Every structure is written in C-alpha cells, then in structure tokens.
Amino acid sequence: MTFLAAVALTFAAGIARSAASGPGSPEPAALGFLFIVTTTDDHNDFVCDTDCTLREAIQDANNSGGTADTIGFSVTGTINLVAPLPPISDSLAISGPGADKLTVQRSTASNTPSFSVFNITTTGTVTVSNLTIRNGGFVLRGGGIDHENGGTLTISNCVFDGNGGDEGAAINSAGILTVTDCVFTANDSATGGAIDNVGTATVTNCTMTGNSGGGFGGGAIFNSGTITIRKSTLAGNSARGSGSNGGGILNGGTLNLGNSTISGNDASSDGGGIYHSGSGTANVSNCTIAGNFASVGGGLVSVNSTGAFNVKSSIIALNTAASATNPQDVYGMFTSQGFNLIGKTDGSSGFTAATDLTGTVASPLDPKLGPLRDNGGPTDTMALLSGSPAIDKGTSDGLDGKLITDQRGVGYARTINKGIANAADGTDIGAFELGAQIKAASRKTHGSVGVFDVNLPLAGTKVGVECRKGGSSHVFKVILTFPVAVTVGSVSVTPDPKAPGA
C-alpha cells in the first residue's frame, strides 16, 4: 500500500507510465524519471529494466540528466550490498515501502569491504524515506549516509541500525540536513554515533538510543555546525573512550534543543547529557535532562566556551557524577532565561533568575519524574508525577515562538493559566505537560469504534464522560486508560432512563 501511494504521488507530480512500460522501466516526465527496483539482488547488468536492482536504478538515475528522478520499490526484504553503490551524483528521491519492510545494508559476509550504504556527492537535493539502513562502514565518514558536498538531504521515517564510521556512524553531513521521524540505534563512531554535523541540520520527532562516540565523544550527536533538535529523545547513548565528552551531545557549534528529553546517557569524562565548548551558542528550552552520568557534570557541562549556554524552562536533575563531591547536574557557566528546575547547582553559575527553582548537593530538589517510557506520542518521555514542583511553573515561550504542545505533539497541549504566580504562564517545566490531553477511551460513534481525548483534570458537579446509546444490543462500554498515575475520587454510572433495562 505504501508503494502504491508513492507511485500515485509521483504521477500527480507529472510522471506518467506509458502503456509499453514494464515494472522497472524508467518513466519519462518533465519532472524526472521513476525507476522501480524489482529485486533484492545486487547484480549489475547496467540497465534498470524489468529486472532492476537498486545499484542499477541509482546508476541510471545518475545518467538520466534533467531534473530529479525517483526510485521506488516493488519488493520487500533485505538488499545485501556486496560492494559500494554508485555515488548519488544528481538530485534524487529514494522512497521505500516502509522501514519495517525494506532494509538496505552492507553485507554481513566476512569478506565484504568497508563502505557507506549511501554516498551523496551531488550539490542538489536528495530525499530518502521509509527504509532501514544497516551495517554501513566502517569508514572515515557516514557509515549509513555520507553527505559531503553541501547539497540538501531530507530523511524521513527511516531506521539507522548498526552503522559505523569515524565521524557520524549513521549520518555525516556537510550540507543542509533535515531528519524527521527516524530512529537511530546501535551506531558506533569516534564522534557522533548517530549524526556528525558540520553543516546546518534540523532533527524532529527522532529517537536515538544505544549509539556511541568512543573517541572524542558525542554518543548520539557531534555538532560543529548549526543544529536544531525538537521533540526528540536521546537515551542510553555513550561517549566511553578515554577522555570522551558528551554522552548525548558534544557541541562545538550552535545548538538549539527544544521540547526534548535527554536521559540515561553517559560519558567517561564530562557532560553525560550535553557537553558545550567553543565559540558557538547552546540554547536549551522546555527540555527534560535527567538520569545521565559522567565523571563531572552528569547533566550539562559548559567549559572552555566563548559562546553562551542559555537554559529556559527546563528540568536538569537526577543526574550523577563519578564522585559525590563532583558537580552532578550542571558544571560551568550558564545563562538562565528563567523557569528552570535544577536539582543541584553546585559547580555552576548563572541559575539565579527569580523564577528558577534550585537545589544543592546538601539539599537537592526532586523534580518527581516518572521513568522514561511511552506516555503517548512518537517518542518516549518522562512524566511529571503528582506533586512535582515543575507543575505550572514553566513558560511556553519556546526556542522560536509559543509552544502549542509538549514533546509528544498533537493531542498533548501546553496548558496555559495566566493566573499562576511566580510569573509563569501555567505550563509545566520540561518536555512533558501533565495537564495535556490523554488518550482515553474506545467508543461507538454512528456505528464505528473510535478514540477520543479527555482533558484532565475533570472537576465540578456535572463533569464526566458520557456514552450515549446506539445499536441493537444495548451493551455499552467506556474504557479509560491513563499512561500516568491518576487519583480517582469517585465514579458513578447513571443509565439513560429511556434506554432498555435502565
């Protein structure tokens, strides 16, 4: 179904199949050709016809001339590459049937040489979507995708798993990079287990887990360019080489991090969550950074930097260091933009805004967070528990405007209450909004089962959830499920007096 939808979209863009075309035959159009990969084999007879490999499709797309071509797939399974694919030298869209349906990987055979799965050399535009990229490397840069020459690369709905490279095991980018709805797992490099960015990058709705930067550092991300990360979770990544910094992120450029969670990352040296140094600026807003570990500064470290590290409406707490006497949550110089919750400020300066909530090693401030888990939305988050001091004490003024939702996105609104004291706007500190809508129930609506949202808390004398009669069986059911702990005062059921059996 995904393949057919992709073809339909291509037709809409102006690509029309001729009556004589077979599967795999290129389809000419003003906007480029459509090549269909029809086999998971990796042979090369130098033409993409009815027996078309990915290798042949890229080769023909490079040679087609004109505007951007598209490669689609009529097959699922695993494409085992025994040699490097042709570098992508012209604008191209590669659209798979789904990351759970198609994997493109460097062969796991012992005699397979080292190479990147995709090598992009064009200065044009390339898109990659809906596939898994695995086992690339071990190369100097970009075991999964090496994007070198300053073009534009857009990646969506992909999985990067088990890739390797000295710089950016999954992705190395020196151009304009946009990554959306992707998962990065078990990628291993010297710097930037998931992404090494020296250009301009935007990352949204992504999960990075179990990646490592075992050399200089940056277990998930190494950034010396400009990177913006939104609604993403970096968890369980590591920088474990001798003197490695930044278990989650090692930043030497400009970092913008918003509405995101950094948890369970570790570094052998400094900055279990984020390590910032150099001339760039770091901006962290509406984030939860908790449960990270390092020798010094388990949460955030800002040292040897001429650029500011700005922090706003974020939780940095429950992070640890190798020694109880070492700075735990934050170490170095920071600029508070207010509304932060810092568990232990020892070893840092800057968290002095009137709206900041702070503790010390001697008297730590507990944010009362739940574990990292699925609380709804595309990425895991850490829920605020009942009684958390972060509730209602934040601001929705995000990185670049008012935040409408928390990290989980649509259906999980930031709840604004201008009556809250302490200059806050009633939203919660961190990436999770406790008062956000929670998926609640199954219902019959005009004969079909559906899902609706219930705004919590429910209060008042005539507030509740109503299930209206419908159908011939007269059997009605409402199921409420809550991804966080709730307190139920009382529940009553009032049958419709006009319904049979009431």
C-alpha positions as CSV (number, residue, x, y, z in Angstrom):
1,M,0.0,0.0,0.0
2,T,2.8,2.4,0.8
3,F,4.4,1.7,-2.7
4,L,1.2,2.4,-4.5
5,A,0.7,5.6,-2.6
6,A,4.2,6.7,-3.5
7,V,3.6,6.0,-7.2
8,A,0.3,7.9,-7.1
9,L,2.1,10.9,-5.6
10,T,4.7,10.6,-8.4
11,F,2.0,10.5,-11.0
12,A,0.5,13.6,-9.5
13,A,3.8,15.4,-9.9
14,G,3.7,14.7,-13.6
15,I,5.2,11.3,-14.2
16,A,3.1,9.1,-16.4
17,R,3.6,5.5,-17.2
18,S,3.5,4.6,-20.9
19,A,1.4,1.6,-22.0
20,A,4.5,-0.3,-23.1
21,S,6.4,0.3,-19.8
22,G,7.1,-2.8,-17.6
23,P,7.9,-2.9,-13.9
24,G,11.3,-1.3,-13.5
25,S,11.3,0.6,-16.8
26,P,12.1,4.3,-16.4
27,E,9.1,6.5,-16.8
28,P,9.9,9.8,-18.5
29,A,8.3,13.1,-17.3
30,A,9.0,16.8,-17.2
31,L,10.0,16.3,-13.5
32,G,12.3,13.3,-14.0
33,F,12.1,9.5,-14.3
34,L,10.7,6.9,-12.0
35,F,12.8,3.8,-11.6
36,I,11.3,0.8,-9.8
37,V,13.6,-1.7,-8.0
38,T,12.1,-5.2,-8.7
39,T,14.6,-7.4,-6.9
40,T,16.6,-7.5,-3.6
41,D,19.6,-9.0,-5.5
42,D,22.7,-6.9,-6.0
43,H,23.8,-7.7,-9.6
44,N,24.6,-5.2,-12.2
45,D,23.8,-5.6,-15.9
46,F,24.0,-1.8,-16.4
47,V,20.3,-1.2,-17.1
48,C,17.2,-0.8,-14.9
49,D,14.6,-2.8,-16.8
50,T,12.1,-5.5,-15.6
51,D,15.0,-7.0,-13.5
52,C,16.2,-3.8,-11.7
53,T,18.5,-3.7,-8.7
54,L,19.0,-0.7,-6.5
55,R,22.5,-0.4,-7.9
56,E,21.2,-0.3,-11.5
57,A,18.4,2.2,-10.5
58,I,20.9,4.7,-9.0
59,Q,23.3,4.2,-11.9
60,D,20.5,5.0,-14.5
61,A,19.2,7.9,-12.4
62,N,22.7,9.5,-12.3
63,N,22.9,9.2,-16.1
64,S,19.3,10.3,-16.9
65,G,20.1,14.0,-17.0
66,G,17.5,16.7,-16.4
67,T,15.6,17.2,-13.1
68,A,15.3,15.0,-10.0
69,D,14.4,11.3,-10.5
70,T,12.6,8.9,-8.1
71,I,13.5,5.4,-7.1
72,G,10.6,3.2,-5.8
73,F,10.4,-0.4,-4.8
74,S,8.1,-3.3,-5.8
75,V,9.9,-5.6,-3.4
76,T,10.4,-6.0,0.4
77,G,13.0,-7.8,2.4
78,T,16.8,-7.1,2.6
79,I,19.1,-5.8,0.0
80,N,22.6,-7.1,0.8
81,L,25.2,-4.9,-0.8
82,V,28.5,-6.7,-1.6
83,A,30.2,-3.5,-3.0
84,P,29.7,0.3,-2.7
85,L,26.6,1.6,-4.5
86,P,27.3,4.3,-7.2
87,P,27.7,7.7,-5.5
88,I,24.4,9.7,-5.9
89,S,25.6,12.5,-8.2
90,D,22.3,14.1,-9.2
91,S,19.1,15.1,-7.4
92,L,17.1,12.0,-6.4
93,A,14.3,10.7,-4.2
94,I,14.6,7.2,-2.8
95,S,11.2,6.1,-1.4
96,G,10.9,2.7,0.3
97,P,7.8,0.8,1.3
98,G,8.5,1.2,5.0
99,A,11.4,0.8,7.4
100,D,9.9,-2.4,8.7
101,K,9.5,-3.8,5.2
102,L,12.8,-2.9,3.4
103,T,16.4,-2.9,4.7
104,V,19.4,-1.8,2.6
105,Q,22.6,-3.0,4.2
106,R,26.3,-3.6,3.6
107,S,26.5,-7.4,3.5
108,T,27.4,-9.1,6.8
109,A,29.7,-11.6,5.0
110,S,33.2,-11.6,6.4
111,N,34.9,-10.6,3.2
112,T,32.7,-7.6,2.5
113,P,34.8,-4.4,2.2
114,S,34.1,-1.3,4.3
115,F,31.8,1.3,2.6
116,S,28.9,3.7,3.3
117,V,25.5,2.4,2.4
118,F,24.7,5.7,0.5
119,N,27.3,8.2,-0.6
120,I,25.9,11.5,-1.8
121,T,28.1,13.7,-3.9
122,T,25.6,16.0,-5.6
123,T,25.1,19.6,-4.6
124,G,21.4,19.2,-5.5
125,T,18.5,17.8,-3.4
126,V,18.2,14.2,-2.2
127,T,15.4,12.6,-0.2
128,V,15.5,9.2,1.5
129,S,12.4,7.8,3.2
130,N,10.7,4.7,4.5
131,L,13.5,2.2,4.8
132,T,16.1,0.8,7.2
133,I,19.9,1.5,6.6
134,R,22.1,-1.0,8.4
135,N,25.7,-2.1,8.8
136,G,27.4,0.6,6.8
137,G,31.1,1.3,7.4
138,F,33.5,1.2,8.9
139,V,34.6,4.2,7.0
140,L,36.0,7.7,7.7
141,R,32.6,9.4,7.5
142,G,29.0,8.4,7.4
143,G,28.7,4.7,7.5
144,G,24.9,4.9,6.8
145,I,24.9,8.0,4.7
146,D,27.8,10.2,3.8
147,H,26.6,13.6,2.7
148,E,29.7,15.6,1.8
149,N,29.3,18.3,-0.8
150,G,26.9,20.9,0.6
151,G,23.7,19.8,-1.0
152,T,20.3,19.3,0.6
153,L,19.4,16.0,2.2
154,T,16.0,15.2,3.6
155,I,15.4,11.9,5.5
156,S,12.1,10.7,7.0
157,N,10.6,7.6,8.5
158,C,13.9,5.7,8.4
159,V,15.8,3.4,10.8
160,F,19.6,3.6,11.1
161,D,20.9,0.5,12.9
162,G,24.4,-0.9,13.5
163,N,26.4,1.5,11.2
164,G,30.0,2.6,11.9
165,G,32.3,5.4,10.9
166,D,35.0,7.6,12.5
167,E,32.7,10.7,12.0
168,G,29.0,10.1,12.1
169,A,28.3,6.4,12.2
170,A,24.8,6.8,10.8
171,I,24.9,10.2,9.1
172,N,27.8,12.6,8.3
173,S,26.5,15.8,6.8
174,A,28.3,18.9,5.5
175,G,25.3,20.3,3.8
176,I,21.7,21.1,4.7
177,L,20.2,18.1,6.6
178,T,16.6,17.6,7.7
179,V,15.7,14.4,9.6
180,T,12.2,13.6,10.7
181,D,10.5,10.6,12.4
182,C,13.6,8.5,12.4
183,V,15.2,6.0,14.8
184,F,18.9,5.6,15.4
185,T,20.1,2.5,17.3
186,A,23.5,0.9,18.0
187,N,25.5,3.1,15.7
188,D,29.2,3.3,16.7
189,S,31.8,6.0,15.8
190,A,34.6,8.1,17.2
191,T,32.4,11.3,17.1
192,G,28.7,11.4,16.6
193,G,27.2,7.9,16.9
194,A,24.0,8.9,15.2
195,I,24.9,12.3,13.5
196,D,28.1,14.2,12.8
197,N,27.0,17.6,11.6
198,V,29.3,20.3,10.2
199,G,26.6,22.0,8.1
200,T,23.0,23.0,9.0
201,A,20.8,20.3,10.5
202,T,17.2,20.0,11.8
203,V,16.1,16.9,13.7
204,T,12.4,16.4,14.7
205,N,10.5,13.6,16.3
206,C,13.5,11.3,16.4
207,T,14.7,8.7,18.8
208,M,18.4,8.0,19.4
209,T,19.3,5.1,21.7
210,G,22.3,2.9,22.3
211,N,24.7,4.9,20.0
212,S,28.3,5.6,20.9
213,G,31.0,8.1,20.2
214,G,34.0,6.3,21.6
215,G,36.7,8.7,20.5
216,F,36.4,12.5,21.1
217,G,32.7,12.0,22.1
218,G,29.2,12.8,21.2
219,G,27.5,9.5,21.8
220,A,24.4,10.5,19.7
221,I,25.4,13.8,18.1
222,F,28.6,15.7,17.4
223,N,27.9,19.2,16.1
224,S,30.4,21.8,14.8
225,G,27.9,23.4,12.6
226,T,24.3,24.6,13.4
227,I,21.8,22.0,14.6
228,T,18.2,22.4,15.8
229,I,16.6,19.4,17.6
230,R,12.9,19.4,18.5
231,K,10.5,16.8,20.1
232,S,13.2,14.1,20.2
233,T,14.6,11.7,22.7
234,L,18.3,10.9,23.2
235,A,18.6,8.0,25.7
236,G,21.2,5.4,26.6
237,N,23.9,6.8,24.3
238,S,27.6,6.9,25.5
239,A,30.9,8.5,25.0
240,R,33.2,6.0,26.7
241,G,36.6,6.5,25.1
242,S,39.4,7.8,27.3
243,G,38.6,11.5,27.9
244,S,35.4,11.3,25.8
245,N,32.8,14.1,26.4
246,G,29.1,14.5,25.7
247,G,27.3,11.2,26.2
248,G,24.2,12.6,24.4
249,I,25.6,15.7,22.5
250,L,29.0,17.1,22.1
251,N,28.6,20.7,20.8
252,G,31.2,23.0,19.4
253,G,28.9,24.9,17.1
254,T,25.4,26.3,17.6
255,L,22.9,24.0,19.3
256,N,19.2,24.7,19.6
257,L,17.4,22.0,21.7
258,G,13.7,22.3,22.4
259,N,10.8,20.2,23.8
260,S,13.1,17.2,24.0
261,T,14.3,14.6,26.5
262,I,17.9,13.7,27.3
263,S,18.1,10.7,29.7
264,G,20.3,7.7,30.6
265,N,23.4,8.9,28.6
266,D,26.9,8.6,29.9
267,A,30.4,10.0,29.3
268,S,33.8,8.8,30.6
269,S,34.8,12.4,31.1
270,D,32.5,15.4,31.2
271,G,28.9,16.1,30.2
272,G,26.8,12.9,30.4
273,G,23.8,14.8,28.7
274,I,25.4,17.7,26.8
275,Y,29.0,19.0,26.6
276,H,29.4,22.5,25.2
277,S,32.6,24.3,24.3
278,G,34.0,26.5,21.6
279,S,32.6,29.7,20.1
280,G,29.1,28.6,19.3
281,T,25.9,29.1,21.3
282,A,23.8,26.5,23.0
283,N,20.1,27.1,23.6
284,V,18.1,24.6,25.7
285,S,14.4,25.3,26.2
286,N,11.5,23.2,27.6
287,C,13.6,20.1,27.9
288,T,13.9,17.3,30.5
289,I,17.6,16.3,31.1
290,A,17.7,13.6,33.8
291,G,19.4,10.4,34.7
292,N,22.6,11.0,32.8
293,F,26.1,10.2,34.2
294,A,29.6,11.5,33.7
295,S,32.8,11.8,35.6
296,V,32.0,15.5,36.0
297,G,28.6,17.1,35.2
298,G,26.2,14.3,34.6
299,G,23.7,16.7,33.1
300,L,25.1,19.7,31.4
301,V,28.7,21.0,31.1
302,S,29.7,24.4,29.7
303,V,33.5,24.9,29.7
304,N,36.2,26.5,27.5
305,S,33.5,28.3,25.6
306,T,33.3,31.9,24.4
307,G,29.6,31.3,23.4
308,A,26.7,31.4,25.8
309,F,24.8,28.3,27.1
310,N,21.2,29.6,27.6
311,V,18.7,27.4,29.5
312,K,15.0,28.1,29.8
313,S,12.0,26.3,31.3
314,S,14.0,23.0,31.6
315,I,14.5,20.3,34.2
316,I,18.1,19.4,34.8
317,A,18.0,17.0,37.8
318,L,18.7,13.4,39.0
319,N,22.0,13.3,37.0
320,T,25.1,11.8,38.7
321,A,28.9,12.1,38.7
322,A,31.7,9.7,39.4
323,S,32.1,11.2,42.9
324,A,29.5,12.7,45.2
325,T,31.8,15.7,45.5
326,N,31.9,16.3,41.8
327,P,29.3,18.5,40.1
328,Q,26.2,16.4,39.4
329,D,23.6,18.2,37.3
330,V,25.4,21.3,35.9
331,Y,29.0,22.3,35.7
332,G,30.4,25.6,34.3
333,M,28.9,28.9,33.2
334,F,25.3,29.2,32.1
335,T,22.8,32.0,31.3
336,S,19.4,31.3,32.8
337,Q,16.4,32.6,30.9
338,G,14.2,31.7,33.8
339,F,11.7,29.0,34.8
340,N,14.2,26.2,35.3
341,L,14.3,23.4,37.8
342,I,17.9,22.5,38.7
343,G,18.3,19.6,41.1
344,K,21.8,20.5,42.3
345,T,23.5,23.8,41.1
346,D,26.9,23.0,42.8
347,G,29.8,23.7,40.4
348,S,27.8,26.1,38.2
349,S,26.9,29.8,37.9
350,G,24.0,31.6,36.3
351,F,20.9,29.9,37.6
352,T,19.8,32.9,39.6
353,A,16.6,34.1,37.9
354,A,13.7,34.8,40.2
355,T,11.7,32.1,38.5
356,D,14.3,29.3,38.8
357,L,13.8,26.5,41.3
358,T,17.1,25.2,42.5
359,G,18.7,22.7,45.0
360,T,22.2,21.8,46.1
361,V,24.1,18.6,46.9
362,A,23.3,19.2,50.5
363,S,19.6,19.9,49.8
364,P,18.7,18.5,46.3
365,L,15.4,19.5,44.6
366,D,13.5,16.4,43.4
367,P,11.5,17.0,40.2
368,K,9.4,13.9,40.8
369,L,9.7,12.3,37.4
370,G,8.4,9.0,36.2
371,P,10.7,6.6,34.2
372,L,11.4,7.1,30.6
373,R,8.6,5.3,28.8
374,D,5.8,5.5,26.2
375,N,3.5,8.2,27.5
376,G,1.9,8.7,24.1
377,G,3.3,10.5,21.1
378,P,6.1,9.3,18.7
379,T,8.9,9.4,21.3
380,D,9.4,8.3,24.9
381,T,9.1,10.9,27.7
382,M,9.5,11.2,31.5
383,A,6.1,12.1,33.0
384,L,5.7,14.6,35.9
385,L,4.4,12.8,38.9
386,S,1.8,14.2,41.3
387,G,3.3,16.9,43.5
388,S,6.2,17.7,41.2
389,P,7.5,21.2,41.8
390,A,7.7,21.6,38.0
391,I,4.0,21.7,37.6
392,D,2.6,25.0,36.4
393,K,6.0,26.8,36.9
394,G,7.2,27.0,33.3
395,T,6.8,29.1,30.2
396,S,5.6,28.2,26.8
397,D,7.9,30.7,25.2
398,G,10.0,28.1,23.3
399,L,13.0,28.3,21.0
400,D,11.2,30.2,18.3
401,G,7.8,31.1,19.4
402,K,4.9,29.9,21.6
403,L,4.8,26.1,22.2
404,I,1.3,24.7,21.4
405,T,2.1,21.1,22.6
406,D,4.7,19.3,24.7
407,Q,7.2,16.9,23.2
408,R,4.5,14.4,22.3
409,G,2.9,16.6,19.8
410,V,-0.7,16.8,18.6
411,G,-3.1,15.8,21.3
412,Y,-0.8,16.9,24.2
413,A,-1.4,20.6,24.5
414,R,0.6,23.0,26.7
415,T,-1.9,24.2,29.3
416,I,-1.7,27.9,29.9
417,N,-3.0,29.6,33.0
418,K,-2.1,33.2,33.3
419,G,-3.3,33.3,37.0
420,I,-0.3,31.2,38.1
421,A,2.0,33.1,40.5
422,N,5.8,33.4,40.1
423,A,5.5,35.0,36.6
424,A,5.0,31.5,35.0
425,D,2.2,31.1,32.4
426,G,0.9,27.8,33.9
427,T,2.7,25.4,31.6
428,D,5.0,22.8,33.2
429,I,8.7,23.0,33.3
430,G,10.4,20.4,31.0
431,A,9.3,18.4,27.9
432,F,6.2,16.9,29.5
433,E,2.9,18.7,30.2
434,L,0.9,16.9,33.0
435,G,-2.3,18.6,32.0
436,A,-2.1,17.6,28.4
437,Q,-4.8,15.6,26.8
438,I,-4.6,11.9,27.4
439,K,-5.9,9.2,25.0
440,A,-8.7,7.8,27.0
441,A,-11.4,5.6,25.5
442,S,-13.0,3.4,22.9
443,R,-16.5,4.3,21.8
444,K,-19.2,3.7,19.4
445,T,-20.0,6.7,17.2
446,H,-22.5,6.3,14.5
447,G,-21.8,2.6,14.5
448,S,-18.0,2.7,14.4
449,V,-15.3,2.3,17.1
450,G,-13.2,5.3,17.6
451,V,-10.8,7.1,20.1
452,F,-11.4,10.4,21.8
453,D,-9.5,12.7,24.2
454,V,-10.4,13.7,27.7
455,N,-9.0,16.9,29.2
456,L,-7.7,16.3,32.8
457,P,-8.4,17.1,35.5
458,L,-12.2,16.6,35.4
459,A,-13.8,18.8,38.0
460,G,-17.2,20.1,39.0
461,T,-20.6,18.7,39.9
462,K,-21.7,17.7,36.4
463,V,-18.5,16.8,34.6
464,G,-17.8,13.3,33.3
465,V,-17.5,11.1,30.3
466,E,-20.8,10.2,28.6
467,C,-21.6,7.1,26.5
468,R,-24.8,7.5,24.5
469,K,-26.9,4.6,23.4
470,G,-26.7,3.1,20.0
471,G,-27.1,-0.2,18.1
472,S,-29.5,-3.0,18.8
473,S,-27.5,-4.9,21.6
474,H,-27.8,-2.1,24.1
475,V,-24.4,-3.1,25.6
476,F,-22.3,-0.1,26.2
477,K,-18.7,0.2,27.4
478,V,-16.3,3.1,28.1
479,I,-12.6,2.2,28.8
480,L,-10.4,4.8,30.3
481,T,-6.6,4.2,30.1
482,F,-4.0,6.5,31.7
483,P,-0.3,6.5,30.9
484,V,0.4,8.3,34.1
485,A,-0.7,7.8,37.7
486,V,-4.1,9.4,38.5
487,T,-6.2,9.7,41.6
488,V,-9.9,8.7,41.2
489,G,-12.1,10.3,43.8
490,S,-15.4,8.5,42.8
491,V,-17.1,7.0,39.8
492,S,-20.8,6.8,39.2
493,V,-22.8,5.3,36.3
494,T,-26.2,6.9,35.5
495,P,-28.2,5.0,33.0
496,D,-30.3,6.8,30.4
497,P,-33.8,6.4,31.8
498,K,-35.1,6.0,28.3
499,A,-32.7,3.1,27.4
500,P,-34.0,-0.5,27.7
501,G,-33.0,-2.1,31.0
502,A,-32.3,1.3,32.7
